[in-house]
Amino acid sequence: MKRAALTQNANTKNSPVTAKRFKIYLLRTLSAVIVAFAISVFFTPNKIVNGGVSGVATILHHTLGVSTGLSFAVINFTLLLIGCKILGKEFVGRTIYVSGVLSIFVELFSYLPPVEIDLLLAAVFGSIIYGIGLGIAFATGASSGGTDILGRIFQWKFPTMPIGKLLLIADGMIIAASLIVFGEINLTCYGIIALAVSTTAIDWLIAKLNFSRIAFIITDKGEEISEKLVSTSPRGVTLIDVKGAYSQENKKMLFCALKDSETEEFQKKILAIDETAFVVFSESQKIVGNGFYLYR
């Protein structure tokens, strides 16, 4: 009976970790599906090469008739094999999962009818979807493989060079190869546009995930408000003694970092206790620690 109780307690303790792990892998799967959809429906049928493995797969598909899903699997496996000792088991494990799911769905989505729209629209909308998918993968600490693996290998070989520049060089070479293979400058330009838009989409998503608010509250009921906020939210509060320069009155200032979605409820709780409280919300691009996760 005692052993059963201990087992139950252990399972209860581990359940939040299991749920979090499940959520992460669900997001990684979703990211792979989104990226695969963009590649198979927008990029490959229209010969849009935006760099990376998707660009190489598109070139191989239209020149040698190689399946895009197979190209993804072979290229990523080869790069992971080369960089296995450099990249570490954890990174390789996450990348194998995402790139494996990606390869499967690229192949499945290749049977869908391509979106018949203007090439510029295909490049723009495809790269927005592609960038959001990659952004979700990066936010969960994973990678879809490809030039990201190559960039990390190059960075190990040339540690003084920034990884961003290395990836840009690799993607630039692949886009240049599309010009040689297809011989169409228009397609090359669309590939450059797609690369720029997808990079912007990734940066936007990461910045959005990191976006938070800083709250400053000037009040006479500092202890009461801080007790309410701490007991009803996962956020901590710092109390600071302040003095009004004009009124010369001693007050309390509460300092709190919170997510953007929490501001409205946060404000209601404050004003319910002190209607005269002075509340200021400021924007924060990045907060690290104490319940905040930094997405990269």
Backbone bond lengths (Angstrom), bond angles and torsions (degrees), N, CA, C in turn:
res aa  C-N    CA-C-N  psi(-1)  N-CA   C-N-CA  omega(-1)  CA-C   N-CA-C  phi
1 M - - - 1.477 - - 1.523 110.30 -
2 K 1.356 113.62 -42.54 1.455 119.47 179.58 1.519 110.69 -64.66
3 R 1.341 115.11 -42.72 1.466 120.57 179.56 1.525 110.96 -63.14
4 A 1.325 117.07 -39.73 1.465 121.88 179.23 1.522 110.72 -63.42
5 A 1.344 115.57 -40.19 1.467 119.77 179.25 1.518 110.72 -65.15
6 L 1.339 116.47 -41.54 1.461 120.78 178.28 1.516 111.76 -62.61
7 T 1.345 115.43 -41.20 1.468 120.94 178.29 1.521 111.03 -62.94
8 Q 1.358 115.18 -40.85 1.462 120.12 -179.45 1.530 110.41 -65.04
9 N 1.362 115.51 -41.70 1.461 119.86 178.37 1.515 111.69 -63.78
10 A 1.342 116.03 -39.33 1.459 120.82 179.29 1.518 111.03 -64.47
11 N 1.348 115.02 -41.28 1.474 119.51 178.80 1.523 111.18 -65.21
12 T 1.364 115.73 -37.46 1.468 120.44 179.38 1.517 110.71 -64.78
13 K 1.343 115.52 -39.77 1.458 120.05 -179.84 1.518 111.78 -68.78
14 N 1.330 116.33 -36.14 1.460 120.52 -176.38 1.521 113.23 -81.35
15 S 1.359 117.09 -18.87 1.455 119.47 -174.46 1.523 114.26 -60.16
16 P 1.371 120.51 -41.29 1.464 119.02 177.13 1.521 112.63 -61.01
17 V 1.339 116.54 -37.22 1.467 121.20 178.92 1.525 110.16 -65.43
18 T 1.347 115.65 -43.80 1.460 120.88 178.93 1.526 111.35 -62.83
19 A 1.336 116.63 -42.65 1.467 121.46 179.26 1.524 111.06 -63.71
20 K 1.337 116.07 -40.82 1.464 120.41 179.19 1.523 110.69 -65.90
21 R 1.328 115.32 -41.55 1.469 120.19 179.06 1.530 110.87 -64.00
22 F 1.333 115.63 -41.60 1.470 120.29 177.85 1.526 110.82 -61.90
23 K 1.336 116.66 -42.14 1.460 121.40 179.44 1.524 110.99 -62.61
24 I 1.329 116.64 -41.78 1.470 121.14 -179.92 1.524 110.53 -62.22
25 Y 1.348 116.27 -46.30 1.468 119.04 -179.05 1.525 112.01 -70.59
26 L 1.321 116.40 -28.60 1.457 120.10 174.74 1.536 109.90 -65.47
27 L 1.332 116.17 -43.29 1.469 121.06 178.19 1.527 111.30 -66.29
28 R 1.326 116.85 -38.39 1.475 120.55 178.31 1.529 110.62 -65.29
29 T 1.326 115.76 -39.28 1.467 119.84 177.22 1.523 110.10 -65.07
30 L 1.332 116.03 -44.42 1.462 121.33 178.43 1.528 110.78 -59.74
31 S 1.333 116.98 -42.65 1.463 120.61 -179.76 1.523 111.02 -61.63
32 A 1.332 116.59 -41.60 1.463 120.93 179.31 1.520 111.36 -64.73
33 V 1.337 116.89 -40.68 1.465 121.74 179.22 1.533 110.44 -64.05
34 I 1.337 116.92 -43.36 1.470 121.47 -179.88 1.522 111.12 -63.42
35 V 1.324 116.50 -46.58 1.471 120.99 179.47 1.527 110.29 -62.92
36 A 1.327 117.04 -43.51 1.466 121.57 179.90 1.523 111.53 -60.69
37 F 1.327 116.51 -40.46 1.467 121.19 179.33 1.529 110.74 -62.20
38 A 1.331 116.40 -44.92 1.466 120.44 179.81 1.525 111.52 -61.93
39 I 1.318 115.99 -41.60 1.468 120.43 -177.98 1.530 111.42 -68.39
40 S 1.329 116.01 -49.98 1.469 120.66 -172.90 1.528 113.93 -74.66
41 V 1.331 116.58 -29.53 1.465 119.83 -175.15 1.534 112.69 -98.37
42 F 1.337 116.64 -34.48 1.461 119.86 -175.60 1.528 113.80 -105.26
43 F 1.346 117.26 -46.55 1.466 120.17 -171.18 1.527 114.60 -82.45
44 T 1.318 116.11 -62.28 1.475 120.23 -173.34 1.525 114.03 -58.54
45 P 1.339 120.11 -47.03 1.474 119.23 -179.33 1.537 113.16 -62.57
46 N 1.335 116.32 -28.56 1.468 120.73 -176.91 1.523 113.74 -98.94
47 K 1.348 116.86 6.54 1.463 123.00 179.05 1.530 112.66 60.54
48 I 1.329 116.37 32.32 1.463 120.67 179.30 1.528 108.45 -89.59
49 V 1.327 115.76 115.31 1.465 121.74 -177.86 1.524 108.54 -106.43
50 N 1.316 116.88 110.35 1.465 121.30 -177.86 1.520 112.47 -107.20
51 G 1.316 116.21 22.28 1.457 120.69 -178.45 1.515 111.08 88.36
52 G 1.313 115.93 -175.81 1.458 121.14 177.84 1.520 113.53 66.78
53 V 1.319 114.60 -172.44 1.462 120.81 179.60 1.522 110.83 -65.08
54 S 1.341 116.82 -33.53 1.466 119.49 178.96 1.525 110.78 -60.86
55 G 1.344 116.33 -37.34 1.459 120.64 177.56 1.512 112.21 -66.26
56 V 1.327 116.26 -45.08 1.471 121.03 178.33 1.526 109.80 -63.23
57 A 1.337 117.08 -43.16 1.473 121.68 179.91 1.524 111.02 -62.52
58 T 1.340 116.57 -38.56 1.471 120.67 178.51 1.521 111.03 -64.91
59 I 1.327 116.55 -42.68 1.472 121.25 178.94 1.527 110.29 -63.52
60 L 1.333 116.55 -46.50 1.472 120.70 -179.31 1.529 111.52 -64.77
61 H 1.335 116.26 -35.82 1.467 120.40 -179.26 1.528 111.28 -65.07
62 H 1.329 116.48 -42.34 1.470 120.12 -175.35 1.527 113.61 -86.04
63 T 1.333 117.50 -14.72 1.472 119.73 179.18 1.531 112.61 -102.87
64 L 1.336 116.17 -41.36 1.466 120.06 -176.46 1.530 113.19 -113.08
65 G 1.329 116.35 -5.07 1.459 120.23 -179.51 1.512 113.90 73.33
66 V 1.340 116.92 20.09 1.464 120.91 -179.09 1.527 109.66 -75.52
67 S 1.318 116.85 137.48 1.460 121.96 177.32 1.521 110.45 -60.13
68 T 1.348 116.96 133.88 1.467 120.48 -178.85 1.529 111.85 -63.63
69 G 1.331 116.89 -38.57 1.460 120.34 178.25 1.515 112.08 -62.27
70 L 1.336 116.17 -40.76 1.466 120.94 178.29 1.522 110.84 -66.33
71 S 1.332 116.26 -41.31 1.475 120.62 178.40 1.520 110.64 -59.01
72 F 1.345 116.25 -45.56 1.454 120.68 179.14 1.519 111.24 -58.20
73 A 1.326 116.18 -48.34 1.463 121.13 -176.87 1.522 111.42 -62.63
74 V 1.318 117.68 -46.69 1.475 122.07 -176.42 1.524 111.20 -67.71
75 I 1.351 116.97 -46.14 1.468 120.52 -177.73 1.529 110.89 -64.68
76 N 1.325 116.64 -47.24 1.469 119.38 -179.12 1.520 112.37 -65.33
77 F 1.333 116.80 -39.84 1.466 120.53 178.65 1.530 110.37 -63.22
78 T 1.327 116.26 -41.46 1.467 120.55 179.68 1.524 111.51 -64.30
79 L 1.341 116.19 -45.13 1.468 120.61 179.83 1.527 111.21 -64.85
80 L 1.339 116.72 -40.24 1.464 120.45 178.78 1.523 110.97 -66.49
81 L 1.311 116.13 -35.94 1.472 121.00 178.65 1.527 110.04 -64.92
82 I 1.335 115.46 -41.69 1.467 120.70 179.79 1.528 110.94 -66.65
83 G 1.359 115.39 -43.41 1.460 119.12 -174.46 1.505 115.65 -98.93
84 C 1.333 117.87 14.69 1.468 121.42 -175.12 1.529 112.52 -56.89
85 K 1.318 117.56 -46.52 1.463 121.61 -177.86 1.528 111.60 -71.41
86 I 1.325 116.59 -29.50 1.465 121.47 -177.05 1.524 111.05 -79.15
87 L 1.332 116.31 -43.23 1.460 121.54 -170.07 1.525 114.16 -80.53
88 G 1.313 117.83 -25.69 1.462 120.71 -179.47 1.522 111.92 92.60
89 K 1.328 115.90 151.35 1.467 121.57 -175.12 1.520 112.99 -63.21
90 E 1.345 117.56 -39.00 1.463 121.00 -175.98 1.531 111.10 -64.51
91 F 1.339 116.00 -48.13 1.465 120.26 179.68 1.528 110.74 -64.32
92 V 1.323 116.59 -42.34 1.472 121.15 179.90 1.523 110.50 -62.53
93 G 1.338 116.95 -42.31 1.466 121.15 179.87 1.519 112.06 -61.43
94 R 1.348 116.55 -46.37 1.469 120.38 179.49 1.523 111.08 -64.67
95 T 1.335 115.79 -40.10 1.466 120.49 -177.50 1.528 111.36 -69.56
96 I 1.323 117.18 -38.44 1.466 120.96 177.99 1.527 109.84 -59.78
97 Y 1.347 116.28 -42.12 1.459 119.98 -178.80 1.530 110.94 -64.04
98 V 1.343 116.57 -53.21 1.468 120.47 -176.30 1.524 111.35 -65.23
99 S 1.344 117.01 -46.07 1.462 119.56 -178.69 1.528 111.60 -67.60
100 G 1.355 116.99 -30.20 1.464 120.51 176.91 1.518 111.79 -67.45
101 V 1.351 115.99 -47.57 1.466 120.88 176.89 1.526 110.05 -62.50
102 L 1.330 115.90 -39.98 1.467 121.03 179.28 1.524 111.51 -61.24
103 S 1.328 116.79 -44.81 1.467 121.09 179.95 1.525 111.48 -61.10
104 I 1.334 115.69 -41.46 1.469 120.70 -179.61 1.522 110.92 -63.75
105 F 1.337 116.35 -47.22 1.466 119.80 -176.11 1.528 112.44 -75.46
106 V 1.324 117.80 -28.68 1.474 119.90 173.25 1.524 109.26 -61.08
107 E 1.328 115.51 -41.33 1.461 120.58 179.34 1.537 110.76 -68.58
108 L 1.324 117.05 -43.07 1.475 120.71 -179.70 1.529 111.48 -65.74
109 F 1.325 116.90 -43.73 1.465 121.13 -178.55 1.522 112.88 -71.45
110 S 1.329 116.40 -16.56 1.470 119.02 179.51 1.533 111.38 -66.73
111 Y 1.341 116.80 -16.53 1.467 120.90 177.75 1.531 111.90 -86.58
112 L 1.334 116.47 -7.40 1.462 119.85 176.62 1.534 109.74 -76.86
113 P 1.321 118.33 149.33 1.465 119.76 176.79 1.524 110.22 -67.85
114 P 1.345 118.65 136.06 1.463 120.59 -179.89 1.522 111.34 -66.75
115 V 1.321 115.70 153.74 1.463 120.74 178.02 1.524 108.31 -76.53
116 E 1.319 116.76 116.29 1.464 121.13 -177.03 1.530 109.91 -89.79
117 I 1.330 115.41 85.59 1.456 121.87 177.10 1.520 109.02 -134.01
118 D 1.310 116.27 175.06 1.459 122.12 177.26 1.532 109.67 -55.66
119 L 1.336 117.05 143.36 1.461 121.09 -176.60 1.529 112.38 -60.53
120 L 1.322 116.27 -36.07 1.464 119.28 178.90 1.527 110.48 -64.26
121 L 1.336 116.29 -43.15 1.471 120.36 178.19 1.527 110.78 -64.76
122 A 1.334 116.22 -38.55 1.466 120.31 177.86 1.521 110.63 -62.68
123 A 1.349 116.33 -41.23 1.461 121.02 179.42 1.521 111.56 -65.60
124 V 1.341 115.93 -43.63 1.469 120.67 -176.53 1.527 111.38 -70.82
125 F 1.339 117.29 -54.32 1.462 120.30 -176.57 1.533 111.47 -68.70
126 G 1.331 115.95 -37.51 1.459 119.57 177.43 1.521 111.47 -62.42
127 S 1.336 116.72 -41.99 1.467 119.90 -177.86 1.524 112.38 -73.85
128 I 1.343 117.95 -29.07 1.476 120.16 174.51 1.531 109.65 -64.59
129 I 1.331 116.06 -47.39 1.474 121.01 178.41 1.527 110.01 -62.94
130 Y 1.325 115.61 -44.22 1.470 122.35 179.57 1.531 110.60 -60.04
131 G 1.343 116.77 -46.24 1.461 121.63 -178.47 1.512 112.81 -65.26
132 I 1.347 116.67 -39.96 1.461 120.40 178.65 1.531 110.06 -64.95
133 G 1.331 116.11 -41.33 1.469 120.07 177.76 1.516 112.24 -60.99
134 L 1.340 116.54 -45.94 1.464 120.12 178.40 1.522 111.26 -66.33
135 G 1.338 116.18 -37.24 1.460 120.23 178.71 1.519 112.05 -60.44
136 I 1.336 116.79 -40.47 1.469 121.10 177.55 1.526 110.22 -63.81
137 A 1.338 116.36 -41.12 1.469 120.26 179.10 1.530 110.43 -63.59
138 F 1.338 117.37 -46.62 1.464 121.01 179.78 1.528 111.24 -62.60
139 A 1.350 116.38 -37.47 1.465 121.05 -178.90 1.526 112.09 -64.70
140 T 1.330 117.27 -25.93 1.471 121.15 179.01 1.528 111.42 -94.89
141 G 1.331 116.45 8.21 1.462 120.88 178.14 1.512 114.07 79.19
142 A 1.331 116.95 19.27 1.463 121.29 -178.57 1.524 110.34 -112.72
143 S 1.315 115.00 177.34 1.459 121.49 178.16 1.518 108.17 -144.12
144 S 1.328 115.70 149.35 1.467 119.44 177.93 1.524 111.15 -85.87
145 G 1.329 115.60 0.97 1.469 120.28 179.46 1.511 112.01 91.34
146 G 1.330 115.41 -150.59 1.461 120.24 176.22 1.514 114.47 69.08
147 T 1.333 115.93 -133.95 1.458 120.69 -175.32 1.525 112.35 -66.71
148 D 1.334 117.36 -19.81 1.460 119.85 175.33 1.527 109.95 -63.58
149 I 1.333 116.36 -41.37 1.470 120.99 176.28 1.524 109.32 -65.98
150 L 1.338 115.52 -45.63 1.461 120.83 -179.22 1.520 110.85 -60.71
151 G 1.348 116.13 -41.56 1.454 120.85 179.55 1.519 111.74 -62.28
152 R 1.332 116.75 -40.79 1.469 120.68 179.69 1.528 111.09 -68.60
153 I 1.329 116.35 -35.76 1.469 119.67 176.84 1.522 110.05 -66.39
154 F 1.336 116.81 -44.79 1.463 121.04 177.89 1.528 111.13 -62.23
155 Q 1.346 115.83 -38.64 1.457 119.26 -179.46 1.528 111.04 -65.66
156 W 1.325 116.03 -34.25 1.463 119.89 175.58 1.524 110.32 -65.52
157 K 1.333 116.02 -37.77 1.466 121.37 -179.85 1.528 111.01 -77.08
158 F 1.346 116.40 -37.89 1.471 121.84 179.99 1.531 108.67 -123.89
159 P 1.339 118.47 77.90 1.470 122.07 -171.78 1.529 114.86 -64.82
160 T 1.322 118.35 -19.40 1.465 120.19 -177.66 1.524 112.55 -81.29
161 M 1.331 117.63 -14.74 1.464 120.88 -178.85 1.531 111.06 -89.22
162 P 1.349 118.23 133.45 1.461 120.88 177.74 1.527 111.23 -64.86
163 I 1.339 116.46 143.23 1.464 120.52 -177.91 1.525 111.83 -64.41
164 G 1.336 116.57 -30.87 1.465 120.13 178.63 1.515 112.31 -60.36
165 K 1.327 116.36 -43.84 1.464 121.11 179.18 1.526 111.33 -67.25
166 L 1.340 115.00 -38.23 1.467 119.07 179.39 1.524 111.12 -63.90
167 L 1.333 116.25 -42.06 1.463 120.39 178.09 1.522 111.18 -66.27
168 L 1.331 116.40 -38.17 1.464 120.91 179.13 1.526 110.90 -64.12
169 I 1.331 116.03 -39.92 1.465 120.58 178.22 1.524 110.55 -64.29
170 A 1.344 116.00 -45.09 1.468 120.58 -179.38 1.529 111.00 -63.20
171 D 1.332 117.14 -45.84 1.471 121.16 179.11 1.526 111.11 -64.97
172 G 1.340 116.10 -38.88 1.474 120.73 178.63 1.514 112.12 -61.94
173 M 1.317 116.33 -39.66 1.470 120.89 178.98 1.529 111.28 -65.64
174 I 1.340 116.21 -38.25 1.477 120.16 179.80 1.528 110.51 -68.75
175 I 1.352 116.73 -41.69 1.466 120.42 177.96 1.529 110.57 -64.68
176 A 1.334 116.50 -39.66 1.468 120.51 177.72 1.529 110.31 -63.27
177 A 1.335 116.33 -36.43 1.471 120.46 178.36 1.524 110.91 -64.11
178 S 1.344 116.77 -33.56 1.466 119.54 178.75 1.525 111.34 -65.40
179 L 1.324 116.88 -32.59 1.469 120.83 177.48 1.523 110.43 -66.75
180 I 1.325 115.77 -40.54 1.473 120.66 179.47 1.531 110.35 -67.54
181 V 1.332 116.36 -42.71 1.465 121.04 -175.68 1.532 112.16 -73.94
182 F 1.335 116.53 -50.36 1.464 120.49 -176.20 1.526 112.98 -86.78
183 G 1.332 115.96 -25.87 1.456 119.99 178.68 1.515 114.35 66.04
184 E 1.347 117.17 25.51 1.469 121.34 -179.69 1.525 109.58 -123.46
185 I 1.336 115.77 111.63 1.457 120.37 -177.62 1.527 111.57 -65.08
186 N 1.346 116.56 -30.88 1.474 120.11 178.66 1.525 111.47 -60.75
187 L 1.339 115.94 -44.69 1.462 120.10 179.66 1.525 111.07 -63.82
188 T 1.314 116.26 -37.76 1.469 120.71 178.24 1.526 110.88 -63.41
189 C 1.332 116.10 -42.48 1.470 120.79 177.99 1.526 111.09 -63.60
190 Y 1.344 116.35 -40.31 1.461 119.80 177.73 1.530 110.50 -64.41
191 G 1.336 115.97 -35.48 1.463 120.34 177.24 1.520 111.59 -64.85
192 I 1.332 117.03 -40.04 1.467 121.55 178.01 1.529 110.04 -65.56
193 I 1.343 115.81 -42.25 1.472 120.37 177.46 1.529 110.19 -61.02
194 A 1.334 115.65 -44.70 1.472 120.65 -179.71 1.525 111.18 -61.07
195 L 1.332 116.87 -41.60 1.468 120.98 179.16 1.525 110.73 -63.80
196 A 1.347 116.20 -43.83 1.473 120.42 -179.39 1.525 111.36 -65.10
197 V 1.341 116.86 -43.34 1.467 120.77 -177.87 1.531 110.95 -68.45
198 S 1.336 117.52 -42.78 1.471 120.26 -179.19 1.530 110.91 -65.27
199 T 1.339 117.25 -37.93 1.470 120.92 177.20 1.516 110.35 -63.94
200 T 1.340 116.46 -42.16 1.467 121.27 177.89 1.529 110.83 -63.98
201 A 1.343 116.67 -40.57 1.468 121.12 179.52 1.529 111.09 -63.57
202 I 1.335 117.00 -40.22 1.466 121.35 178.06 1.532 110.05 -63.30
203 D 1.347 115.77 -48.56 1.472 120.41 -179.71 1.520 111.30 -61.39
204 W 1.344 116.88 -39.62 1.467 121.08 179.98 1.523 110.99 -63.62
205 L 1.335 116.59 -44.60 1.464 120.45 -177.93 1.526 110.92 -65.23
206 I 1.338 116.90 -44.78 1.467 120.64 179.91 1.523 110.29 -62.93
207 A 1.354 116.35 -42.29 1.469 120.33 178.66 1.529 110.70 -64.24
208 K 1.330 116.71 -38.72 1.471 121.58 179.60 1.525 110.60 -64.37
209 L 1.328 116.77 -40.74 1.462 120.73 179.95 1.530 111.54 -67.83
210 N 1.345 116.15 -31.64 1.465 120.29 -179.33 1.530 113.08 -85.94
211 F 1.335 117.22 -11.08 1.461 120.91 -175.72 1.530 111.33 -67.30
212 S 1.329 116.08 129.09 1.464 121.47 -179.78 1.526 109.48 -140.72
213 R 1.328 115.49 -179.23 1.462 121.45 179.15 1.532 110.15 -124.77
214 I 1.328 114.50 148.51 1.461 121.12 171.29 1.523 106.96 -112.51
215 A 1.335 116.94 128.23 1.464 121.40 -179.32 1.522 110.53 -109.72
216 F 1.336 115.18 133.28 1.462 122.30 173.34 1.529 107.16 -119.80
217 I 1.319 117.07 123.48 1.469 121.45 -178.13 1.526 109.43 -123.13
218 I 1.318 116.20 122.59 1.469 121.54 174.61 1.525 107.56 -102.37
219 T 1.327 116.70 122.31 1.474 120.13 -173.32 1.524 112.01 -154.85
220 D 1.323 114.91 161.67 1.469 120.91 172.88 1.534 111.05 -89.74
221 K 1.323 116.47 -11.23 1.473 120.70 -175.87 1.532 110.62 -116.22
222 G 1.316 115.00 50.57 1.464 120.98 -175.73 1.511 114.54 -59.99
223 E 1.343 116.86 -47.18 1.473 120.16 -178.03 1.529 111.69 -64.42
224 E 1.331 115.40 -42.54 1.464 120.48 -178.23 1.539 110.77 -65.14
225 I 1.326 116.18 -43.61 1.473 120.14 -179.43 1.523 110.55 -68.03
226 S 1.333 116.99 -44.27 1.467 120.05 -179.16 1.518 111.77 -62.68
227 E 1.331 116.80 -38.24 1.471 120.96 177.59 1.526 110.99 -63.35
228 K 1.331 116.02 -40.85 1.467 121.26 179.16 1.535 110.81 -65.56
229 L 1.323 116.46 -44.91 1.467 120.70 -177.63 1.528 111.69 -66.92
230 V 1.318 116.20 -43.40 1.475 120.54 -179.00 1.524 111.38 -65.86
231 S 1.330 117.55 -38.17 1.468 121.48 -176.56 1.529 113.50 -79.48
232 T 1.344 117.47 -17.66 1.475 119.40 -176.09 1.533 113.97 -118.49
233 S 1.329 117.15 8.90 1.471 119.50 179.13 1.526 109.28 -149.93
234 P 1.343 117.45 162.11 1.468 119.99 -179.66 1.528 112.78 -82.12
235 R 1.330 117.89 5.05 1.464 121.77 -175.30 1.530 111.91 -95.51
236 G 1.310 114.81 144.64 1.457 120.59 175.12 1.520 110.39 -89.37
237 V 1.336 116.51 161.55 1.464 122.60 -179.47 1.523 108.98 -131.99
238 T 1.320 116.41 137.89 1.462 121.52 175.26 1.524 109.14 -108.87
239 L 1.332 116.51 128.10 1.462 122.36 179.99 1.527 109.75 -99.22
240 I 1.333 116.26 130.59 1.461 121.21 -178.82 1.531 108.68 -130.28
241 D 1.323 116.44 133.43 1.468 121.12 175.44 1.525 109.26 -76.44
242 V 1.342 116.52 127.88 1.464 120.80 -179.55 1.531 109.56 -133.51
243 K 1.323 114.49 166.51 1.468 120.28 179.83 1.523 109.30 -137.63
244 G 1.311 117.36 129.80 1.455 121.63 179.81 1.519 111.29 -69.24
245 A 1.329 117.08 130.01 1.459 120.73 -177.92 1.528 111.37 -68.45
246 Y 1.326 117.73 -34.96 1.466 121.46 -178.53 1.534 111.72 -85.67
247 S 1.356 114.97 -49.67 1.474 118.90 -175.42 1.521 112.94 -82.02
248 Q 1.354 116.26 -20.57 1.465 122.15 -176.32 1.531 111.95 62.56
249 E 1.338 117.04 20.58 1.462 121.41 179.47 1.530 110.62 -90.73
250 N 1.309 116.49 142.04 1.466 121.51 176.74 1.525 109.24 -84.40
251 K 1.317 115.17 129.07 1.470 120.67 179.97 1.528 109.68 -136.49
252 K 1.302 115.21 179.14 1.459 121.96 175.41 1.529 109.16 -111.24
253 M 1.314 115.27 139.47 1.467 119.76 172.53 1.528 108.37 -114.26
254 L 1.330 115.64 127.39 1.463 121.17 177.09 1.526 108.69 -100.08
255 F 1.301 114.89 133.70 1.470 121.21 177.54 1.522 108.00 -116.67
256 C 1.338 116.66 128.31 1.473 119.90 -177.04 1.519 110.59 -148.97
257 A 1.328 115.99 137.09 1.471 122.12 174.20 1.522 108.05 -102.56
258 L 1.336 117.13 134.87 1.463 120.77 -178.02 1.521 110.63 -151.82
259 K 1.314 115.21 164.80 1.458 121.20 177.61 1.526 110.20 -75.41
260 D 1.323 115.92 152.83 1.464 121.44 -177.20 1.536 111.75 -57.53
261 S 1.323 116.54 -37.07 1.470 121.28 -177.96 1.533 112.90 -69.57
262 E 1.334 117.20 -14.51 1.464 121.28 -176.38 1.530 113.29 -93.81
263 T 1.351 117.32 -7.35 1.467 120.36 -170.49 1.536 113.60 -64.32
264 E 1.332 117.21 -41.45 1.465 119.78 -176.53 1.526 111.79 -63.88
265 E 1.326 116.14 -48.05 1.468 120.58 179.36 1.532 110.38 -65.22
266 F 1.312 115.74 -37.24 1.464 122.69 178.76 1.530 109.86 -60.25
267 Q 1.331 116.48 -45.84 1.463 122.13 -179.28 1.527 111.48 -64.44
268 K 1.333 116.97 -41.15 1.470 121.43 179.84 1.528 110.97 -60.32
269 K 1.324 116.46 -41.90 1.466 120.74 -179.35 1.529 111.12 -63.76
270 I 1.327 116.14 -38.82 1.475 120.56 -179.27 1.518 110.65 -67.67
271 L 1.337 116.50 -50.97 1.468 120.95 -176.14 1.524 112.55 -68.83
272 A 1.332 116.99 -22.90 1.465 119.92 176.68 1.523 110.99 -67.69
273 I 1.321 117.07 -27.19 1.467 122.01 179.52 1.527 111.29 -93.81
274 D 1.361 115.55 -42.18 1.470 119.70 -178.41 1.536 109.39 -137.45
275 E 1.328 115.69 101.73 1.473 120.18 -178.41 1.527 112.31 -68.00
276 T 1.322 117.86 -20.06 1.470 121.67 -178.26 1.531 112.34 -94.67
277 A 1.336 116.70 3.71 1.474 119.94 -179.17 1.527 110.29 -61.77
278 F 1.336 114.86 142.97 1.468 121.64 178.69 1.524 107.00 -101.16
279 V 1.332 116.55 112.84 1.480 121.36 -173.51 1.524 109.84 -115.12
280 V 1.337 115.60 129.33 1.466 121.68 177.76 1.526 108.68 -124.98
281 F 1.332 116.65 126.41 1.466 121.78 174.63 1.523 108.37 -108.70
282 S 1.308 116.32 129.31 1.467 120.32 175.71 1.524 109.07 -121.14
283 E 1.319 116.43 156.86 1.464 121.29 -178.03 1.526 110.87 -83.24
284 S 1.319 114.65 145.94 1.459 120.79 174.96 1.527 109.01 -132.54
285 Q 1.321 116.64 128.34 1.459 120.69 -179.31 1.526 112.67 -82.63
286 K 1.332 116.14 -20.96 1.464 118.23 -175.10 1.526 109.85 -158.11
287 I 1.329 116.81 127.75 1.463 122.41 173.94 1.526 107.91 -130.83
288 V 1.331 116.66 132.71 1.468 121.21 -177.34 1.521 109.09 -120.44
289 G 1.343 116.33 133.77 1.460 121.24 174.23 1.515 114.26 91.87
290 N 1.346 115.53 168.83 1.474 123.42 177.29 1.525 113.60 51.20
291 G 1.324 116.42 53.88 1.466 120.64 175.52 1.514 114.44 89.88
292 F 1.338 117.74 -0.04 1.461 120.86 178.73 1.525 109.27 -108.91
293 Y 1.339 115.16 131.06 1.464 121.06 179.60 1.529 108.85 -103.70
294 L 1.329 116.76 131.82 1.459 121.12 179.87 1.522 109.16 -90.76
295 Y 1.343 116.84 114.89 1.453 122.36 177.73 1.522 108.85 -86.39
296 R 1.346 115.90 137.37 1.476 120.44 -176.23 1.518 109.59 -122.99
